[in-house]
Amino acid sequence: MSNKIIRAAFETRLAAWAAAQVPPIPVAYENGGDFTPPSDRSRYAHCYLMPVDLDTQTVDMKHLVFEGLFQVTLFMPAGEGNGPTDDLCESLATTFSPTAPMVRAGLPIFITRPMGRRSGDPEDGYFVVPVSCAYRADTYPNT
Protein backbone atom coordinates (compact mmCIF):
# COMPACT_ATOMS: atom_id res chain seq x y z
CA MET A 1 0.00 0.00 0.00
CA SER A 2 2.75 2.48 0.83
CA ASN A 3 4.49 2.13 -2.54
CA LYS A 4 1.27 3.41 -4.08
CA ILE A 5 1.28 6.41 -1.72
CA ILE A 6 4.97 7.09 -2.33
CA ARG A 7 4.51 6.91 -6.12
CA ALA A 8 1.57 9.33 -5.93
CA ALA A 9 3.61 11.81 -3.88
CA PHE A 10 6.51 11.81 -6.32
CA GLU A 11 4.35 11.86 -9.45
CA THR A 12 2.17 14.70 -8.14
CA ARG A 13 5.21 16.84 -7.38
CA LEU A 14 6.77 15.96 -10.75
CA ALA A 15 3.56 16.87 -12.60
CA ALA A 16 3.54 20.32 -10.97
CA TRP A 17 7.21 20.81 -11.84
CA ALA A 18 6.68 19.73 -15.47
CA ALA A 19 3.65 22.01 -15.89
CA ALA A 20 5.64 24.98 -14.55
CA GLN A 21 8.40 24.66 -17.17
CA VAL A 22 8.36 26.94 -20.21
CA PRO A 23 7.18 25.32 -22.37
CA PRO A 24 5.62 22.60 -20.19
CA ILE A 25 7.36 19.22 -20.33
CA PRO A 26 5.24 16.18 -21.22
CA VAL A 27 5.77 13.30 -18.79
CA ALA A 28 5.33 9.59 -19.42
CA TYR A 29 4.37 7.85 -16.19
CA GLU A 30 5.34 4.27 -15.47
CA ASN A 31 2.64 1.98 -16.91
CA GLY A 32 0.53 5.08 -17.47
CA GLY A 33 -1.01 4.03 -20.75
CA ASP A 34 -0.29 5.34 -24.20
CA PHE A 35 2.32 8.07 -24.38
CA THR A 36 3.51 9.48 -27.66
CA PRO A 37 6.71 11.52 -27.58
CA PRO A 38 6.33 15.02 -29.02
CA SER A 39 6.27 14.91 -32.82
CA ASP A 40 8.53 17.98 -33.00
CA ARG A 41 11.30 16.05 -31.14
CA SER A 42 11.13 18.50 -28.22
CA ARG A 43 12.05 17.56 -24.68
CA TYR A 44 10.01 15.19 -22.55
CA ALA A 45 10.47 12.99 -19.48
CA HIS A 46 9.75 9.49 -18.18
CA CYS A 47 9.52 8.74 -14.48
CA TYR A 48 9.98 5.55 -12.49
CA LEU A 49 9.64 4.52 -8.87
CA MET A 50 12.22 1.82 -8.13
CA PRO A 51 11.57 0.40 -4.67
CA VAL A 52 14.05 -1.95 -3.05
CA ASP A 53 13.06 -4.88 -0.86
CA LEU A 54 10.70 -4.03 1.98
CA ASP A 55 12.47 -4.00 5.34
CA THR A 56 11.40 -3.97 8.96
CA GLN A 57 12.99 -2.70 12.14
CA THR A 58 10.93 -4.89 14.48
CA VAL A 59 10.39 -8.61 14.96
CA ASP A 60 6.61 -8.24 14.75
CA MET A 61 6.92 -6.51 11.33
CA LYS A 62 4.81 -3.56 12.46
CA HIS A 63 7.49 -0.99 11.63
CA LEU A 64 8.00 -1.21 7.88
CA VAL A 65 10.71 0.59 5.94
CA PHE A 66 10.10 1.55 2.32
CA GLU A 67 13.22 2.65 0.45
CA GLY A 68 14.18 3.08 -3.16
CA LEU A 69 14.93 5.48 -5.97
CA PHE A 70 12.76 7.89 -7.88
CA GLN A 71 14.14 8.47 -11.36
CA VAL A 72 13.23 11.06 -13.94
CA THR A 73 14.74 10.35 -17.35
CA LEU A 74 15.03 13.51 -19.43
CA PHE A 75 14.84 13.21 -23.21
CA MET A 76 16.53 16.33 -24.55
CA PRO A 77 16.95 17.24 -28.22
CA ALA A 78 20.38 16.07 -29.34
CA GLY A 79 22.93 18.72 -30.17
CA GLU A 80 21.65 21.54 -27.95
CA GLY A 81 24.50 21.21 -25.47
CA ASN A 82 24.47 20.49 -21.76
CA GLY A 83 23.24 23.90 -20.56
CA PRO A 84 19.48 23.26 -20.86
CA THR A 85 19.88 19.75 -19.44
CA ASP A 86 21.89 21.02 -16.47
CA ASP A 87 19.27 23.72 -15.83
CA LEU A 88 16.49 21.12 -15.69
CA CYS A 89 18.56 18.85 -13.44
CA GLU A 90 19.15 21.72 -11.01
CA SER A 91 15.46 22.57 -11.10
CA LEU A 92 14.57 18.95 -10.29
CA ALA A 93 17.07 18.98 -7.41
CA THR A 94 15.33 22.04 -5.99
CA THR A 95 11.88 20.51 -6.48
CA PHE A 96 12.87 17.26 -4.77
CA SER A 97 14.98 18.76 -2.00
CA PRO A 98 15.87 16.67 1.05
CA THR A 99 15.20 19.62 3.36
CA ALA A 100 11.63 18.63 4.23
CA PRO A 101 9.64 15.43 3.77
CA MET A 102 6.79 15.07 1.33
CA VAL A 103 3.66 13.98 3.17
CA ARG A 104 0.95 12.02 1.41
CA ALA A 105 -1.97 10.29 3.15
CA GLY A 106 -0.22 10.98 6.46
CA LEU A 107 2.98 9.19 5.38
CA PRO A 108 6.18 11.28 5.55
CA ILE A 109 8.51 10.47 2.66
CA PHE A 110 12.10 11.59 3.16
CA ILE A 111 14.53 12.22 0.33
CA THR A 112 17.74 10.69 1.63
CA ARG A 113 19.97 11.46 -1.34
CA PRO A 114 19.42 14.57 -3.46
CA MET A 115 18.56 14.43 -7.15
CA GLY A 116 21.72 13.68 -9.08
CA ARG A 117 22.38 13.60 -12.78
CA ARG A 118 23.99 10.58 -14.40
CA SER A 119 25.80 10.36 -17.72
CA GLY A 120 23.64 10.86 -20.77
CA ASP A 121 23.47 8.74 -23.89
CA PRO A 122 22.33 9.53 -27.44
CA GLU A 123 19.14 7.75 -28.48
CA ASP A 124 17.06 8.32 -31.62
CA GLY A 125 17.81 12.04 -31.94
CA TYR A 126 17.65 12.67 -28.19
CA PHE A 127 20.25 13.02 -25.46
CA VAL A 128 18.83 10.85 -22.65
CA VAL A 129 19.82 11.78 -19.09
CA PRO A 130 18.68 9.92 -15.94
CA VAL A 131 18.27 12.01 -12.79
CA SER A 132 17.41 10.26 -9.53
CA CYS A 133 17.06 10.61 -5.78
CA ALA A 134 16.81 8.09 -2.95
CA TYR A 135 13.88 8.02 -0.55
CA ARG A 136 12.74 6.40 2.67
CA ALA A 137 9.36 6.14 4.34
CA ASP A 138 8.60 4.38 7.62
CA THR A 139 5.24 3.06 8.72
CA TYR A 140 4.48 2.46 12.37
CA PRO A 141 1.57 0.69 14.04
CA ASN A 142 -1.22 2.78 15.45
CA THR A 143 -0.81 2.92 19.20
N, CA, C and O of each residue as an XYZ file, in Angstrom:
572
protein
N       0.818     -1.196      0.000
C       0.000      0.000      0.000
C       0.862      1.261      0.000
O       0.528      2.231     -0.680
N       1.957      1.263      0.745
C       2.747      2.484      0.835
C       3.488      2.817     -0.450
O       3.725      3.993     -0.725
N       3.868      1.803     -1.259
C       4.489      2.127     -2.543
C       3.537      2.947     -3.408
O       3.968      3.844     -4.133
N       2.267      2.646     -3.335
C       1.269      3.411     -4.084
C       1.232      4.862     -3.596
O       1.158      5.785     -4.406
N       1.284      5.062     -2.298
C       1.278      6.409     -1.716
C       2.558      7.151     -2.095
O       2.515      8.324     -2.467
N       3.685      6.470     -1.999
C       4.974      7.086     -2.334
C       5.000      7.492     -3.800
O       5.423      8.599     -4.133
N       4.548      6.600     -4.680
C       4.510      6.911     -6.116
C       3.635      8.142     -6.372
O       4.015      9.030     -7.135
N       2.476      8.190     -5.738
C       1.569      9.327     -5.931
C       2.210     10.628     -5.471
O       2.038     11.662     -6.117
N       2.945     10.595     -4.370
C       3.606     11.809     -3.877
C       4.641     12.311     -4.875
O       4.670     13.497     -5.202
N       5.483     11.413     -5.357
C       6.512     11.815     -6.321
C       5.891     12.270     -7.639
O       6.284     13.302     -8.183
N       4.931     11.515     -8.155
C       4.345     11.863     -9.451
C       3.562     13.169     -9.390
O       3.561     13.931    -10.356
N       2.902     13.435     -8.279
C       2.169     14.698     -8.135
C       3.131     15.877     -8.151
O       2.886     16.880     -8.820
N       4.227     15.748     -7.410
C       5.209     16.839     -7.380
C       5.873     17.000     -8.747
O       6.115     18.123     -9.189
N       6.168     15.884     -9.420
C       6.775     15.958    -10.750
C       5.823     16.611    -11.746
O       6.255     17.417    -12.570
N       4.546     16.280    -11.684
C       3.563     16.872    -12.601
C       3.509     18.385    -12.439
O       3.429     19.111    -13.429
N       3.552     18.865    -11.203
C       3.541     20.317    -10.965
C       4.812     20.956    -11.515
O       4.761     22.030    -12.114
N       5.949     20.300    -11.312
C       7.215     20.813    -11.842
C       7.166     20.882    -13.369
O       7.526     21.902    -13.957
N       6.722     19.799    -14.011
C       6.685     19.734    -15.474
C       5.755     20.793    -16.050
O       6.071     21.407    -17.069
N       4.615     21.011    -15.410
C       3.654     22.011    -15.891
C       4.196     23.428    -15.747
O       3.798     24.320    -16.495
N       5.098     23.643    -14.795
C       5.641     24.982    -14.553
C       6.788     25.339    -15.496
O       7.207     26.496    -15.542
N       7.298     24.373    -16.243
C       8.398     24.655    -17.166
C       7.868     25.408    -18.383
O       6.692     25.298    -18.730
N       8.750     26.175    -19.029
C       8.356     26.938    -20.212
C       9.198     26.454    -21.381
O      10.411     26.662    -21.399
N       8.558     25.801    -22.368
C       7.180     25.317    -22.368
C       7.051     24.113    -21.425
O       8.056     23.525    -21.025
N       5.818     23.752    -21.075
C       5.620     22.598    -20.191
C       6.253     21.332    -20.788
O       6.322     21.166    -22.005
N       6.705     20.461    -19.909
C       7.364     19.225    -20.334
C       6.381     18.062    -20.215
O       5.889     17.790    -19.120
N       6.084     17.370    -21.317
C       5.240     16.175    -21.221
C       5.959     15.086    -20.419
O       7.174     14.920    -20.527
N       5.199     14.357    -19.623
C       5.775     13.298    -18.789
C       5.064     11.981    -19.078
O       3.835     11.910    -19.094
N       5.858     10.948    -19.305
C       5.333      9.586    -19.421
C       5.479      8.936    -18.053
O       6.578      8.850    -17.505
N       4.357      8.482    -17.512
C       4.367      7.852    -16.195
C       4.462      6.341    -16.355
O       3.935      5.771    -17.310
N       5.133      5.707    -15.418
C       5.339      4.268    -15.467
C       4.002      3.540    -15.580
O       3.119      3.703    -14.738
N       3.868      2.737    -16.633
C       2.643      1.981    -16.908
C       1.415      2.888    -16.948
O       0.328      2.503    -16.518
N       1.606      4.091    -17.467
C       0.529      5.078    -17.473
C      -0.307      5.086    -18.734
O      -1.043      6.043    -18.974
N      -0.218      4.065    -19.531
C      -1.009      4.031    -20.754
C      -0.217      4.568    -21.927
O       1.006      4.698    -21.874
N      -0.938      4.874    -22.977
C      -0.290      5.338    -24.199
C       0.353      6.702    -23.990
O      -0.277      7.631    -23.485
N       1.605      6.805    -24.383
C       2.319      8.073    -24.382
C       3.040      8.164    -25.703
O       3.781      7.256    -26.081
N       2.826      9.251    -26.400
C       3.510      9.484    -27.659
C       4.473     10.640    -27.465
O       4.052     11.740    -27.107
N       5.764     10.410    -27.696
C       6.711     11.518    -27.582
C       6.319     12.657    -28.519
O       5.688     12.422    -29.549
N       6.685     13.878    -28.173
C       6.327     15.017    -29.022
C       6.803     14.818    -30.464
O       7.936     14.401    -30.702
N       5.935     15.115    -31.404
C       6.270     14.913    -32.818
C       7.346     15.882    -33.296
O       8.018     15.617    -34.292
N       7.515     17.004    -32.595
C       8.532     17.979    -32.996
C       9.906     17.678    -32.385
O      10.825     18.490    -32.483
N      10.037     16.498    -31.750
C      11.295     16.053    -31.141
C      11.749     16.976    -30.013
O      12.944     17.076    -29.733
N      10.793     17.652    -29.363
C      11.128     18.503    -28.224
C      11.302     17.651    -26.972
O      11.045     16.447    -26.985
N      11.731     18.274    -25.921
C      12.053     17.558    -24.682
C      10.820     16.930    -24.039
O       9.703     17.431    -24.168
N      11.055     15.830    -23.349
C      10.013     15.191    -22.545
C      10.694     14.351    -21.474
O      11.920     14.243    -21.454
N       9.909     13.759    -20.587
C      10.474     12.993    -19.477
C       9.690     11.709    -19.247
O       8.502     11.629    -19.556
N      10.360     10.723    -18.710
C       9.755      9.489    -18.184
C      10.077      9.459    -16.699
O      11.123      9.957    -16.284
N       9.196      8.886    -15.898
C       9.523      8.744    -14.480
C       9.262      7.320    -14.014
O       8.396      6.618    -14.535
N      10.039      6.918    -13.014
C       9.984      5.554    -12.494
C      10.176      5.571    -10.984
O      11.038      6.287    -10.473
N       9.388      4.795    -10.279
C       9.639      4.521     -8.872
C      10.302      3.151     -8.821
O       9.762      2.177     -9.345
N      11.470      3.075     -8.192
C      12.221      1.823     -8.133
C      12.438      1.427     -6.676
O      13.504      1.677     -6.113
N      11.421      0.805     -6.065
C      11.570      0.401     -4.668
C      12.540     -0.766     -4.521
O      12.664     -1.613     -5.406
N      13.219     -0.788     -3.385
C      14.049     -1.947     -3.048
C      13.215     -2.855     -2.149
O      12.052     -2.561     -1.871
N      13.800     -3.940     -1.702
C      13.058     -4.878     -0.858
C      12.533     -4.195      0.396
O      13.226     -3.388      1.017
N      11.317     -4.522      0.756
C      10.701     -4.025      1.978
C      11.505     -4.521      3.173
O      11.942     -5.671      3.204
N      11.697     -3.649      4.152
C      12.468     -3.999      5.338
C      11.621     -3.733      6.573
O      10.583     -3.076      6.499
N      12.071     -4.244      7.693
C      11.399     -3.973      8.960
C      12.450     -3.737     10.031
O      13.567     -4.247      9.942
N      12.092     -2.972     11.026
C      12.992     -2.702     12.141
C      12.534     -3.416     13.411
O      13.139     -3.253     14.471
N      11.468     -4.206     13.305
C      10.928     -4.890     14.479
C      10.623     -6.345     14.146
O      10.361     -6.686     12.993
N      10.659     -7.187     15.153
C      10.390     -8.610     14.962
C       8.942     -8.844     14.544
O       8.658     -9.749     13.759
N       8.030     -8.034     15.062
C       6.612     -8.238     14.751
C       6.195     -7.634     13.408
O       5.020     -7.681     13.042
N       7.158     -7.068     12.673
C       6.921     -6.514     11.329
C       5.927     -5.355     11.320
O       5.320     -5.079     10.285
N       5.751     -4.683     12.433
C       4.813     -3.560     12.463
C       5.459     -2.263     12.002
O       4.771     -1.359     11.528
N       6.764     -2.167     12.136
C       7.486     -0.994     11.635
C       8.089     -1.393     10.294
O       9.050     -2.160     10.242
N       7.524     -0.873      9.217
C       7.997     -1.213      7.876
C       8.796     -0.056      7.300
O       8.477      1.112      7.526
N       9.834     -0.396      6.556
C      10.712      0.592      5.943
C      10.615      0.437      4.427
O      10.920     -0.619      3.873
N      10.185      1.508      3.774
C      10.095      1.550      2.316
C      11.226      2.443      1.821
O      11.288      3.623      2.167
N      12.118      1.881      1.014
C      13.222      2.650      0.452
C      13.312      2.377     -1.042
O      12.796      1.378     -1.541
N      13.974      3.281     -1.738
C      14.175      3.077     -3.159
C      14.678      4.328     -3.838
O      15.186      5.248     -3.196
N      14.528      4.344     -5.147
C      14.927      5.480     -5.974
C      13.721      5.989     -6.739
O      12.840      5.222     -7.127
N      13.698      7.291     -6.949
C      12.755      7.888     -7.884
C      13.604      8.466     -8.997
O      14.483      9.294     -8.757
N      13.336      8.023    -10.220
C      14.137      8.467    -11.359
C      13.277      9.198    -12.369
O      12.177      8.767    -12.714
N      13.810     10.314    -12.832
C      13.232     11.057    -13.945
C      14.255     10.979    -15.068
O      15.394     11.419    -14.910
N      13.852     10.423    -16.191
C      14.738     10.346    -17.346
C      14.346     11.453    -18.307
O      13.231     11.479    -18.827
N      15.283     12.370    -18.537
C      15.035     13.506    -19.426
C      15.449     13.142    -20.845
O      16.552     12.645    -21.073
N      14.564     13.391    -21.782
C      14.844     13.213    -23.205
C      14.988     14.609    -23.793
O      14.005     15.321    -23.995
N      16.230     14.985    -24.062
C      16.535     16.327    -24.548
C      16.928     16.253    -26.020
O      17.575     15.291    -26.434
N      16.546     17.256    -26.819
C      16.954     17.244    -28.224
C      18.479     17.154    -28.339
O      19.204     17.905    -27.686
N      18.944     16.244    -29.160
C      20.384     16.067    -29.344
C      20.983     17.316    -29.972
O      20.358     17.971    -30.807
N      22.192     17.633    -29.560
C      22.933     18.719    -30.171
C      22.693     20.090    -29.579
O      23.240     21.070    -30.085
N      21.890     20.204    -28.517
C      21.649     21.536    -27.949
C      22.601     21.860    -26.802
O      22.487     22.913    -26.176
N      23.527     20.968    -26.529
C      24.499     21.208    -25.467
C      23.960     20.827    -24.099
O      22.791     20.472    -23.952
N      24.829     20.906    -23.105
C      24.466     20.487    -21.757
C      23.771     21.559    -20.935
O      23.171     21.239    -19.909
N      23.829     22.812    -21.346
C      23.243     23.895    -20.557
C      21.783     23.683    -20.203
O      21.441     23.711    -19.020
N      20.896     23.470    -21.190
C      19.483     23.258    -20.864
C      19.244     22.015    -20.001
O      18.371     22.014    -19.134
N      20.022     20.966    -20.244
C      19.883     19.750    -19.438
C      20.298     20.019    -18.002
O      19.604     19.617    -17.068
N      21.425     20.695    -17.817
C      21.891     21.023    -16.467
C      20.884     21.905    -15.736
O      20.660     21.733    -14.538
N      20.277     22.847    -16.454
C      19.268     23.715    -15.829
C      18.084     22.897    -15.315
O      17.608     23.122    -14.202
N      17.613     21.951    -16.123
C      16.489     21.115    -15.688
C      16.887     20.219    -14.517
O      16.095     20.014    -13.597
N      18.098     19.689    -14.546
C      18.564     18.845    -13.440
C      18.621     19.641    -12.141
O      18.222     19.141    -11.089
N      19.111     20.871    -12.207
C      19.153     21.716    -11.012
C      17.748     22.046    -10.531
O      17.492     22.082     -9.327
N      16.847     22.284    -11.461
C      15.461     22.572    -11.097
C      14.805     21.363    -10.426
O      14.058     21.517     -9.459
N      15.081     20.172    -10.934
C      14.566     18.952    -10.293
C      15.152     18.782     -8.891
O      14.447     18.377     -7.967
N      16.438     19.092     -8.734
C      17.069     18.977     -7.414
C      16.415     19.923     -6.415
O      16.269     19.584     -5.241
N      16.026     21.093     -6.869
C      15.329     22.039     -5.994
C      13.927     21.538     -5.672
O      13.474     21.641     -4.533
N      13.251     21.003     -6.662
C      11.877     20.507     -6.482
C      11.830     19.318     -5.532
O      10.907     19.200     -4.726
N      12.813     18.446     -5.624
C      12.869     17.257     -4.772
C      14.015     17.404     -3.767
O      14.928     16.580     -3.720
N      13.945     18.451     -2.982
C      14.980     18.761     -1.997
C      14.838     17.877     -0.759
O      13.720     17.568     -0.346
N      15.951     17.471     -0.170
C      15.873     16.668      1.052
C      15.610     17.482      2.316
O      15.647     16.933      3.418
N      15.349     18.770      2.178
C      15.205     19.621      3.362
C      13.932     19.371      4.152
O      13.907     19.616      5.358
N      12.895     18.899      3.521
C      11.635     18.633      4.234
C      10.950     17.438      3.582
O      11.019     17.284      2.363
N      10.294     16.593      4.365
C       9.640     15.428      3.770
C       8.402     15.813      2.971
O       7.749     16.819      3.247
N       8.097     14.992      1.979
C       6.793     15.070      1.331
C       5.856     14.275      2.227
O       6.258     13.256      2.789
N       4.630     14.718      2.368
C       3.662     13.975      3.168
C       2.455     13.700      2.291
O       1.867     14.612      1.710
N       2.100     12.434      2.207
C       0.945     12.024      1.411
C       0.181     10.986      2.225
O       0.762     10.013      2.705
N      -1.113     11.197      2.376
C      -1.968     10.286      3.150
C      -1.383     10.034      4.544
O      -1.469      8.927      5.076
N      -0.790     11.079      5.123
C      -0.223     10.983      6.461
C       1.134     10.309      6.536
O       1.691     10.176      7.626
N       1.684      9.881      5.403
C       2.975      9.189      5.376
C       4.089     10.168      5.007
O       4.093     10.687      3.891
N       5.035     10.434      5.913
C       6.177     11.279      5.553
C       7.163     10.486      4.688
O       7.532      9.357      5.014
N       7.573     11.099      3.592
C       8.510     10.474      2.662
C       9.743     11.365      2.619
O       9.674     12.518      2.192
N      10.862     10.824      3.062
C      12.097     11.593      3.160
C      12.981     11.321      1.955
O      13.156     10.171      1.552
N      13.533     12.368      1.388
C      14.531     12.223      0.333
C      15.874     12.113      1.045
O      16.313     13.047      1.716
N      16.514     10.967      0.891
C      17.741     10.687      1.635
C      19.007     10.919      0.820
O      20.103     10.958      1.378
N      18.867     11.070     -0.476
C      19.973     11.460     -1.342
C      19.407     12.400     -2.385
O      18.443     12.049     -3.066
N      19.982     13.589     -2.531
C      19.417     14.568     -3.463
C      19.424     14.075     -4.909
O      20.156     13.156     -5.274
N      18.587     14.717     -5.711
C      18.560     14.430     -7.145
C      19.957     14.609     -7.721
O      20.602     15.635     -7.503
N      20.412     13.617     -8.445
C      21.717     13.682     -9.083
C      21.631     13.215    -10.520
O      20.938     12.252    -10.848
N      22.346     13.916    -11.355
C      22.385     13.597    -12.781
C      23.408     12.497    -13.037
O      24.472     12.461    -12.420
N      23.069     11.613    -13.946
C      23.993     10.576    -14.400
C      24.436     10.923    -15.825
O      23.958     11.891    -16.416
N      25.336     10.133    -16.355
C      25.804     10.356    -17.722
C      24.665     10.158    -18.706
O      23.820      9.279    -18.532
N      24.655     10.977    -19.729
C      23.643     10.862    -20.769
C      24.130     10.016    -21.930
O      25.328      9.799    -22.111
N      23.168      9.544    -22.712
C      23.468      8.742    -23.894
C      22.602      9.206    -25.057
O      21.442      9.565    -24.857
N      23.152      9.204    -26.274
C      22.329      9.527    -27.437
C      21.362      8.384    -27.741
O      21.707      7.208    -27.624
N      20.146      8.759    -28.134
C      19.140      7.751    -28.475
C      18.106      8.366    -29.411
O      17.342      9.242    -29.006
N      18.081      7.916    -30.642
C      17.063      8.317    -31.622
C      16.850      9.824    -31.694
O      15.711     10.291    -31.650
N      17.924     10.582    -31.804
C      17.808     12.035    -31.937
C      17.646     12.777    -30.622
O      17.443     13.991    -30.612
N      17.733     12.059    -29.518
C      17.654     12.672    -28.187
C      18.953     12.419    -27.435
O      19.699     11.491    -27.746
N      19.206     13.260    -26.442
C      20.246     13.018    -25.457
C      19.495     12.649    -24.187
O      18.782     13.480    -23.624
N      19.649     11.408    -23.729
C      18.833     10.849    -22.647
C      19.641     10.869    -21.349
O      20.712     10.270    -21.255
N      19.100     11.577    -20.347
C      19.819     11.780    -19.092
C      18.962     11.333    -17.905
O      17.903     11.911    -17.665
N      19.402     10.309    -17.158
C      18.683      9.921    -15.945
C      19.078     10.819    -14.769
O      20.248     11.153    -14.583
N      18.077     11.196    -13.990
C      18.266     12.014    -12.790
C      17.484     11.312    -11.681
O      16.297     11.035    -11.850
N      18.125     11.023    -10.556
C      17.410     10.258     -9.531
C      17.748     10.726     -8.126
O      18.769     11.369     -7.882
N      16.846     10.377     -7.206
C      17.064     10.615     -5.783
C      16.664      9.352     -5.029
O      15.904      8.526     -5.536
N      17.182      9.215     -3.821
C      16.813      8.095     -2.955
C      15.780      8.580     -1.947
O      15.765      9.751     -1.566
N      14.919      7.663     -1.522
C      13.878      8.021     -0.555
C      13.745      6.942      0.510
O      14.224      5.818      0.361
N      13.075      7.331      1.592
C      12.744      6.396      2.672
C      11.443      6.856      3.307
O      11.217      8.047      3.521
N      10.595      5.884      3.603
C       9.355      6.145      4.337
C       9.172      5.013      5.339
O       9.374      3.844      5.010
N       8.794      5.361      6.552
C       8.604      4.380      7.621
C       7.153      4.371      8.052
O       6.556      5.424      8.277
N       6.587      3.180      8.165
C       5.237      3.057      8.717
C       5.338      2.450     10.104
O       6.159      1.569     10.357
N       4.503      2.928     10.981
C       4.481      2.465     12.367
C       3.066      2.032     12.707
O       2.107      2.534     12.122
N       2.924      1.099     13.653
C       1.575      0.687     14.044
C       0.863      1.809     14.789
O       1.492      2.629     15.456
N      -0.436      1.828     14.664
C      -1.221      2.780     15.453
C      -1.176      2.337     16.910
O      -1.414      1.172     17.230
N      -0.869      3.276     17.774
C      -0.807      2.922     19.201
C      -1.864      3.650     19.974
O      -1.967      3.481     21.189
